[in-house]
Amino acid sequence: MIVNDPYKNDYDHRPSKDKKGRFRDEFFYKGELHKITLPEEEKKKKARTCLITGILQLAAAVLPGLVEHPSSLVLWVTLPYVCIFLPCFYYIFGALEFMSSGMELSRRQYDHSLQRMGNSSLAIAVLAVIAMLAGLIRMIGHFEPSELLYLVAFIPIFPLLLTRPWKKIDQENKKQE
């Protein structure tokens, strides 16, 4: 077991007897529960929306890589772009976790689903801005028309980040409580 587990205090145990009369530890969850107050069909629909948004974010992140531009040979321009893929996959993992969870989320499930999607979207936005700034700085020094196309290819990422379906789920939950 991990020594620095942030969720270890969310669980407790009590001794119980099994059929043969031996004592066993029975573990149970005592931590904070986040109840999804949406109807189950609505939750499934929102979970699919989150997954589709994650896949579209990944597809939009691929677009700048399809542009052939001279600065793609420069590491400090290319590295922020390549790093965008990590939070894209992390977002998709969070959406899959939310899809597979029930109507009550433990603190761990909440952090690994809705919270993860929010943090990933922020990371995608920051890395996209850094990649655009690196491309812009490179373009100022060595102007090529294809560099403009590279910078414009980042634009489809931002409207997808503004949809924020995980935030809407969280807000609807808090309204109904």
N, C-alpha and C positions, 0 to 999 in steps of 0.2 A: 504494500500500500504506500502511496505517496505521503511523505512526511508533511509537506506543506499543502495539504488538500484544503481548499477554501470551503468545501462543503461537508467536512467531517463533523461539524457541530450540528448539522441538520438531521443527523440520524441518532437514534438511541436504541438500546436493547434492554430486554428483560429476560430473566430465566423462565423457561417453560418446560413442562414434562412432555416427552414424546410417548408413543404407545407402549414402549417397553419400560417406562418409568424413569428413564434417564433425563437428566437436565440438559437442555440445549438453549443456546442464546437465540432469541427471536428478535430480529432487527425490524425497526419501523421508522418511518419518516415523521419528523416532528417540526420540520422547518416551514418556511413561508410557502404557501401555495398561491399561484397565480391562476385564477379561474377564468377560463374563456367563456364569456357570457353570451357569445354569439350562438345561434343555432348551429348544429353540427354540419349541415349542408353549406352554410355560409362560411364556416371555418375552413372546410375543404376547398371552397372556391377561392378564399383569400390565400390559402396555402399554395394553390396552383398559380395564382397571380404572382406570389413571391418567387416561385420557382421559375416561371416564365420571365419575370423581370431579371432574375439572375442570369439566365441563359442569354437574354438580349444584351445585358451588360457585357457578358463575355464576347458576344458577337461584335458589339460596338468597339470593344477593346482590340479586336483583331484588325479592324479597319485601318488604323494608322500604320500597321505593319505591312499592309498590302501596297502602300505607296513606295515607289522606288525613289529614294532621295539620297544625295551624297552624304548627309550627316548620319546616315545609318551605319557608317563605318567608324563613327566616333563613339567611344564607350560612354562618356558622360552624357551623351544625348540619348543613347539607346537604353542604358540601364534603367532609368525611371520608367520608360515604356514597358520594358520586360517585367518589371516588378508589379505592374498593374494586374497581371494575371493571378498573382497570389491572393489578393483580397477578392477577386472575382470568384475563384474556386471556394474560398472561405465563405462567401455569401451563399453560394449554391449549397454548401454543406449545411449552413444554418437553415436554409429553406427546406432541405430534406429532413432535418431534425424536427422542424415545426410540423411538417406533413405527417411524420410518423408518431408525433406525440398525441396524447389524448386531450381531453377538455380541461384538465387540471395540470398545470405545469409546476414542477418543483423548481426551486431556485436554479439548480443546475440546468434543467431543460430550458428555462427562460433565458439564462445567460448564453446557452449554446444554440439558441434559435433566434428569437427576436432581437436580443442584445447583439448577437454576432452579426446579424444582417445590418443593423444600424452602424456598428463600428466598421464593417467592411465597406459600406457605401461611402463613409467619410474617408477611409483610406484610399478608395478608388479615386475620389474627387481630388484629394491632395496630390496623389501621384500623377494624375492626368494634368493638373496645373503645373507641377514641377517638370513633367515631360514637355509640356508646351513652352514653358519658359526656357528650358534648355535648348529646344529647337529654335526659339526666337533669338536667343543669344548667338547661337551658331549661325543663324540666317543673317544677323546684322554684320557679322564678320565675313561671311562667304555667301553672298546672295545667289540663290538659284530659284527659279519659279516653282520647281517641284517641292521646295520647302514650304511654300504657302499651302499647297495641297496637303502636306503632312500635318500642318497645324490645324487646318480645317477639318481633317479626318477625326479629330478628337471631339468635335462639337456634339455628335450623336450620343456620347456618353452622358452628358450633363442632363438632358431632359429625362433620361431613364433614372438618374439618381434623384431627380426631383419628384418622381412618382411616390416614393417612400411607402410602399404598401405595408411594411412591418409597423410603421408609425401609426397608420390608420387603424390597424388591428388593436394596438395598444391604447389609442385614444378612445375607440369605441368601447373597449373593455372598461376603461375608467369611467366613462359616461354612464354605463349601465350599472355600475356598482353603487 
